[in-house]
């Protein structure tokens, strides 16, 4: 049985905890959204994401700029890109300036969204999301939300989120689809280039398309 591509589910999963107020006029105010637990954010906003994709599918198909804007806005709201970038850089990021980390973070996330953003148009809006558990880690500083994407006629796709609180909001810094970690995948992928070039040079290569973010597994 053909499985849902990991890259497609990842694209949707990265948007799943965007503040609800950005997705619908009837959504709760930002303060109310911030008060939600991580698992509540995952569940309520995954549902809204799927509903928004279905409602605006024709518009997004005709207007890719609108799709890119939708993705960019929600991704910026949900993802702690600089923290995630430091984790991806690993040892290569020790002592790196905030400016270099930001260059790498922006290049990585922009590459990912440009490469896979259009795949969201192929996402079956009849998917349902079920939250299985919420587990505090490191004394509650980090929370792991385990969920499943339920597909008609297919096996559930497990999606786990690692989240940390920044200010009054919970943000994602890693997503694991079918056990494959966003952070670990890119740490492995960019280790060799980072051994040969500076962070800024690798970021420039990603931005220019000479290197591409490829969150793929054998199921892609």
Secondary structure as UniProt FT lines:
FT   HELIX           6..13
FT   TURN            14..17
FT   HELIX           20..22
FT   TURN            25..26
FT   HELIX           30..34
FT   HELIX           38..55
FT   HELIX           57..62
FT   HELIX           64..78
FT   HELIX           81..89
FT   HELIX           90..93
FT   TURN            94..95
FT   HELIX           98..116
FT   HELIX           117..122
FT   TURN            125..126
FT   STRAND          128..137
FT   TURN            138..141
FT   STRAND          142..150
FT   TURN            152..153
FT   STRAND          157..166
FT   TURN            167..168
FT   STRAND          169..177
FT   TURN            178..179
FT   STRAND          180..181
FT   HELIX           182..196
FT   HELIX           199..208
FT   TURN            218..219
//
